[in-house]
Amino acid sequence: MTRIPSPAPNGRRLMAVELEIDLFCQGLRVDSNCQLERDARSYVKARAGLGSGLELVIPGKRDIWMNAPVHEHFTANSPYVLRLDERGYHVLHEPSGTEYAVRIPPAPAWYERKASTGTPMREIGVLQGTYLGFYLGKACAFWNSDPRENCRFCATGLNVGAPGGDKPMKTVEEVVETAKAARAESGVSFVHFNTGYQTGAGLDLCAPFVKAIKEQAGALVGVQAAPTKELHKYDWIVECGADHLSFCYELHNPAYFERYLPGKHKHLGQDAFFKAMEYASRLMGKGRVSGEIIAGIEPIEDTLRGIDYITSVGAFPTVCIFRPVIGTDMEHAESPRYEDMRVVFQHVYESCMKNGVPIGLAPNIEVSLVVQPTDAEELAPPSWRKTLYQAKLRLMRAAVGAIFEAQLKPRRIKADAEKPPQPSLTSGRRG
């Protein structure tokens, strides 16, 4: 496998996506002259914990949003430091003296507003890039077993219900109020719900929220829940208004899946994720389902195989760079190497291109926790296939613009979100 030397030590100026990858891998130190309390979004202990870094924007061929690690142990040795001067914020690579201008998105005014229940909206939903994320339900049940069966890199059990973290058991009313505020004041177009393992009731929990957002706020809606064998429920959640489904199976290597995801291995099994993702992709069409994995724990060869599997079933790969979050079982593990992660994300783009998976069609969805396939475009060398793929994507964006505009308006949903339908003789057999 070709290894790409880390560009930082030799002083070569990085493309925006290369800087993004290196910051995910090495983290960022914050100079004392920065005024993040005034200028930045707060560090939010939200969801699985990967959103607890510093939100920033790297200008480039396209603006790249990222959530830079700043608190974890490994960041103390980072060659990168964030500074503020009369020009604004910039990231300095100290060994080479190379500077990169960045923007720090401010906290929205609605973060400090309270929902009608009295809960601050920042404890209900959180901006991660340009989309709005909600965690639904109690903390993942894997955190409550004895012994604990939580994923070894996860911080959900530390954040949900903790001071300054996510409020557990949110109401539909306060979620809708928060979404409306984010739509009006932050221009949010995509709302994403996720929930840890809820003993098989994940989709049932999400459905009323999905329907309410579609009817009252108007937004594209994504759902991530533990896979269910009741495949007809995916038809139901789509009828309730879900525009996107994601399946977070984390690691493609079965042995690593068993070792690092004991609860998912014991109670769900890796194959359950595959069957649900394949069914949902056939149901919704190419590019409307994603498979989520983590790069930097299992061997890179397995991660590349996982990416190819995800795109082969018509889904797009959402790949997180492993972050050893403080308080987790893996907080002292090493962060991944830039060289490996550059290979991974070039492969993400090339695999989407090879299998014709559309990327970047929906408006204003910038996910700060991952290197998006659209971010990685510049990593792939020029080729006739890349030229044709990009031309096809431009045509598709033009064609679907009016469709997305209509989907962003509130509309009536006929499905009953309170009661999932019973399976029929043909349910779960969509081919």
C-alpha positions in Angstrom: 0.0 0.0 0.0 1.3 3.5 -0.9 2.1 5.6 2.1 1.7 9.3 1.7 4.3 11.2 3.8 2.8 13.6 6.3 3.2 17.0 4.6 3.3 19.1 7.8 7.0 18.6 8.8 8.4 19.7 5.4 6.4 23.0 5.3 4.4 22.3 2.2 1.2 24.3 2.3 -1.7 21.9 2.7 -5.0 21.8 0.8 -7.9 22.4 3.1 -8.8 18.7 3.3 -5.3 17.8 4.2 -5.3 20.3 7.0 -8.6 18.9 8.1 -7.3 15.4 8.3 -4.1 16.4 10.1 -6.0 18.4 12.7 -8.3 15.4 13.3 -5.1 13.2 13.8 -2.9 15.6 15.8 -5.4 18.0 17.4 -5.1 21.7 18.0 -3.6 23.7 20.9 -5.4 27.0 21.7 -3.2 30.1 22.4 -4.1 32.1 25.5 -4.8 35.2 23.3 -7.9 33.5 21.7 -11.3 34.7 22.9 -13.3 31.6 22.3 -15.8 32.3 25.1 -16.8 35.4 23.1 -16.4 34.1 19.6 -17.0 30.4 19.4 -19.7 27.9 19.9 -19.5 26.3 23.4 -17.9 22.9 23.8 -20.9 20.7 24.1 -20.8 17.3 25.7 -23.3 15.9 23.1 -24.3 12.5 21.9 -21.3 10.1 21.5 -18.9 12.8 22.6 -17.1 13.4 19.2 -18.8 16.9 19.0 -17.1 18.2 22.1 -14.2 19.9 20.3 -13.9 23.3 18.6 -16.1 24.0 15.6 -14.1 25.8 12.9 -14.2 26.5 9.1 -11.2 26.0 6.8 -11.6 28.1 3.6 -10.5 26.4 0.4 -11.9 25.3 -2.9 -15.0 24.6 -0.8 -15.3 25.7 2.8 -14.7 22.7 5.1 -16.4 22.5 8.5 -14.7 20.5 11.2 -14.8 19.8 14.9 -11.2 20.0 15.9 -9.9 18.0 19.0 -8.7 20.5 21.6 -9.2 18.7 25.0 -7.9 15.2 24.5 -4.5 14.1 25.9 -2.9 13.8 22.5 -3.5 17.4 21.5 -0.9 18.6 24.0 1.8 17.6 21.6 0.2 19.0 18.5 2.4 21.1 16.2 -0.7 23.2 15.4 -1.8 26.2 17.5 -4.8 28.4 17.1 -4.0 32.1 17.4 -5.9 35.4 17.2 -4.5 38.7 15.9 -5.7 41.8 14.0 -6.2 39.6 10.9 -8.6 37.2 12.8 -8.1 33.6 13.7 -5.5 31.4 12.1 -3.9 28.0 12.6 -0.1 28.1 12.8 2.0 25.0 12.1 4.8 26.0 14.5 7.7 23.8 13.1 7.3 25.2 9.6 5.8 28.6 10.4 3.0 28.0 7.9 -0.3 29.8 8.7 -3.9 28.9 7.7 -6.7 31.4 8.0 -9.8 29.9 9.7 -13.2 31.1 10.7 -14.7 30.4 14.1 -18.5 30.1 13.8 -20.2 31.9 16.7 -22.7 30.3 19.1 -26.3 31.1 17.9 -28.5 33.2 20.1 -31.0 30.4 20.4 -28.5 28.3 22.4 -29.2 30.4 25.4 -33.0 30.5 24.9 -35.2 28.2 26.8 -37.9 25.9 25.4 -41.4 26.1 26.8 -40.3 23.3 29.2 -37.7 25.6 30.7 -34.7 23.6 29.3 -32.0 25.6 27.5 -32.1 24.8 23.9 -28.3 24.0 23.8 -29.2 21.0 26.0 -31.8 19.8 23.5 -30.1 20.2 20.2 -26.6 21.0 19.0 -25.2 22.4 15.8 -22.5 20.1 14.4 -21.3 21.9 11.3 -24.4 23.3 9.6 -26.8 20.6 10.7 -28.8 20.2 13.9 -28.3 17.0 15.9 -30.6 15.6 18.6 -30.0 12.6 20.9 -33.3 10.9 21.8 -34.1 8.7 24.8 -32.0 7.6 27.8 -28.3 6.9 27.6 -27.5 3.8 25.6 -28.5 0.7 27.4 -25.1 -0.8 27.0 -23.9 1.7 29.6 -26.3 0.3 32.2 -25.5 -3.4 32.0 -23.4 -5.2 34.6 -20.7 -5.5 33.5 -20.9 -2.5 31.1 -21.1 -3.4 27.4 -20.7 0.0 25.9 -18.5 0.6 22.8 -15.0 1.2 24.1 -14.5 4.6 22.4 -18.0 6.0 23.2 -18.8 8.8 25.7 -22.6 8.7 25.4 -23.1 7.4 29.0 -20.9 10.3 30.2 -22.8 13.0 28.3 -26.5 12.2 28.3 -28.0 13.6 31.5 -24.7 15.0 32.7 -24.4 18.7 33.7 -23.9 20.7 30.6 -24.6 17.7 28.4 -27.7 16.4 26.6 -31.0 16.4 28.4 -32.4 12.8 28.4 -35.9 12.0 27.4 -36.6 15.2 25.4 -40.2 16.0 24.5 -41.5 16.4 21.0 -42.5 20.0 21.8 -39.1 21.2 22.9 -37.4 19.5 20.0 -39.7 21.2 17.5 -39.2 24.5 19.2 -35.5 24.1 19.0 -35.6 23.0 15.4 -37.8 26.0 14.4 -35.3 28.4 16.1 -32.4 26.7 14.3 -34.2 26.8 10.9 -35.1 30.5 11.3 -31.8 31.8 12.8 -29.1 29.4 11.7 -30.4 28.4 8.3 -30.5 24.7 9.2 -31.8 22.4 6.5 -31.0 19.0 8.0 -32.1 17.6 11.4 -30.5 14.4 12.5 -31.8 12.1 15.3 -29.7 9.4 16.9 -30.2 7.2 19.8 -28.1 4.6 21.5 -29.3 1.0 22.0 -32.8 1.3 23.4 -33.5 -2.5 23.7 -35.1 -2.7 20.2 -37.3 0.4 20.4 -35.0 2.9 18.6 -37.2 3.5 15.5 -40.4 3.6 17.6 -38.8 6.3 19.8 -37.7 8.4 16.8 -40.9 8.2 14.7 -43.0 10.9 16.5 -40.1 13.3 16.4 -39.5 12.7 12.7 -43.2 13.3 11.9 -43.4 16.4 14.0 -40.3 18.0 12.4 -41.7 17.3 8.9 -45.1 18.8 9.8 -44.1 21.7 12.0 -40.6 22.8 11.2 -39.9 21.7 7.7 -36.5 20.1 7.2 -34.7 17.1 5.8 -34.6 14.5 8.5 -32.1 11.7 9.2 -32.3 8.9 11.7 -29.7 6.6 13.2 -30.9 3.8 15.5 -29.7 0.3 16.3 -30.8 -2.1 13.5 -34.0 -4.0 13.8 -34.9 -7.4 12.4 -38.4 -6.0 11.8 -37.4 -4.6 8.4 -41.0 -3.3 7.7 -40.3 -0.6 10.3 -37.9 1.0 7.8 -40.8 1.4 5.4 -42.7 2.9 8.3 -40.0 5.4 9.4 -39.7 6.6 5.8 -43.5 7.0 5.6 -43.2 9.1 8.8 -40.9 11.5 6.9 -37.3 10.2 7.3 -35.2 11.3 4.3 -32.0 9.6 5.4 -31.1 6.5 7.4 -27.6 5.7 8.8 -26.2 2.5 10.3 -23.3 2.9 12.7 -21.5 -0.4 12.7 -18.2 1.2 13.6 -15.7 -1.5 12.5 -15.7 -3.8 9.5 -13.3 -6.4 10.9 -15.4 -9.0 12.8 -12.8 -9.6 15.5 -12.4 -5.9 16.2 -16.2 -5.5 16.1 -16.4 -8.1 18.9 -13.6 -6.7 20.9 -14.4 -3.0 20.9 -18.2 -3.2 20.6 -19.2 -5.9 23.1 -22.9 -4.8 23.4 -23.4 -4.6 19.7 -21.7 -7.9 19.2 -23.7 -9.7 21.9 -27.2 -8.2 21.4 -27.2 -7.3 17.7 -24.4 -8.9 15.7 -22.6 -7.3 12.8 -24.8 -9.0 10.2 -27.9 -7.2 11.6 -26.3 -3.9 10.5 -25.6 -5.3 7.0 -29.1 -6.7 6.5 -30.8 -3.5 7.7 -28.5 -1.2 5.6 -28.9 -3.2 2.5 -32.7 -3.3 2.9 -32.9 0.5 3.6 -30.7 1.2 0.6 -33.0 -0.8 -1.7 -36.0 0.9 -0.2 -34.8 4.5 -0.4 -32.5 4.5 -3.4 -28.8 5.1 -3.9 -27.2 7.7 -1.8 -29.9 8.2 0.8 -28.5 5.7 3.3 -25.1 5.8 4.9 -22.9 3.2 6.6 -20.9 4.7 9.5 -17.4 3.4 10.5 -14.4 4.6 12.4 -11.0 4.7 10.9 -7.9 4.3 13.0 -8.7 1.4 15.3 -8.9 -1.7 13.0 -6.2 -2.3 10.3 -6.5 0.2 7.5 -7.1 -2.7 5.0 -10.3 -3.6 6.8 -11.5 0.0 6.8 -10.9 0.2 3.0 -12.9 -3.1 2.6 -15.7 -1.6 4.7 -15.8 1.5 2.5 -16.1 -0.6 -0.6 -18.8 -2.8 1.0 -20.9 0.3 1.9 -20.7 1.9 -1.5 -21.4 -1.5 -3.2 -24.8 -1.6 -1.6 -25.6 1.9 -2.8 -24.9 3.7 0.5 -22.3 6.4 1.1 -19.6 6.0 3.7 -19.6 8.2 6.7 -16.1 7.7 8.1 -15.0 9.2 11.5 -11.4 9.5 12.4 -10.9 7.8 15.8 -10.7 10.3 18.6 -9.6 9.1 22.1 -12.1 11.1 24.0 -11.4 11.8 27.7 -13.3 9.6 30.1 -13.8 6.7 27.6 -12.1 3.4 27.9 -9.7 4.4 25.1 -8.8 7.9 26.2 -5.1 7.0 26.3 -5.0 5.2 22.9 -3.0 6.7 20.1 -4.7 8.9 17.6 -4.4 7.7 13.9 -1.6 8.7 11.6 -2.1 11.3 8.9 -0.5 9.0 6.3 -3.1 6.3 6.9 -6.1 8.7 7.0 -5.2 10.4 3.8 -5.2 7.0 2.1 -8.6 6.3 3.7 -10.3 9.4 2.5 -8.9 9.3 -1.0 -10.4 5.8 -1.1 -13.8 7.2 0.2 -14.1 9.5 -2.8 -12.8 6.9 -5.3 -15.2 4.2 -4.0 -18.2 6.5 -4.3 -17.1 7.4 -7.8 -16.6 3.8 -8.8 -20.0 2.7 -7.6 -21.8 5.8 -8.7 -23.0 6.9 -5.3 -24.2 10.5 -5.4 -22.6 12.9 -2.9 -23.2 16.5 -2.0 -26.7 16.8 -3.5 -28.6 18.1 -0.5 -28.3 21.8 0.3 -26.3 23.2 3.2 -25.3 19.9 4.9 -21.8 20.3 6.3 -20.9 17.6 8.9 -18.1 18.7 11.2 -17.4 15.4 12.8 -16.2 13.6 9.7 -14.2 14.2 6.5 -17.1 14.2 4.1 -16.7 12.5 0.7 -17.1 15.9 -0.9 -14.2 17.2 1.2 -12.0 14.5 -0.2 -12.6 15.3 -3.9 -9.1 17.0 -4.2 -7.4 13.9 -2.8 -8.3 11.9 -5.9 -6.0 12.4 -8.9 -7.5 13.7 -12.2 -8.9 11.0 -14.5 -11.6 10.6 -17.1 -13.8 8.8 -14.5 -13.5 11.7 -12.1 -14.4 14.2 -14.8 -17.5 12.2 -15.8 -18.5 11.7 -12.1 -18.2 15.4 -11.3 -20.2 16.3 -14.4 -22.9 13.8 -13.5 -23.1 15.3 -9.9 -23.5 18.8 -11.3 -26.4 17.7 -13.5 -28.0 15.9 -10.5 -27.7 18.9 -8.3 -29.4 21.1 -10.9 -32.1 18.5 -11.3 -32.9 18.0 -7.6 -32.8 21.6 -6.5 -36.6 22.1 -6.8 -37.3 18.8 -5.1 -35.2 19.7 -2.0 -36.8 23.1 -1.9 -40.2 21.4 -1.7 -39.0 19.0 1.0 -37.9 21.9 3.2 -41.5 23.1 3.6 -43.7 21.8 6.3 -46.1 19.1 5.0 -48.7 16.8 6.4 -47.7 13.2 7.1 -50.4 10.6 6.9 -48.5 7.8 8.7 -49.3 7.0 12.4 -46.1 7.7 14.2 -47.3 6.5 17.5 -48.0 2.9 16.5 -45.8 1.0 14.1 -47.7 -1.2 11.7 -47.7 -5.0 11.9 -45.7 -6.8 9.4 -47.5 -8.1 6.3 -46.7 -11.3 4.5 -44.5 -9.4 2.0 -42.9 -6.9 4.4 -39.1 -7.1 4.8 -38.8 -8.7 1.4 -38.1 -5.6 -0.7 -35.8 -6.5 -3.5 
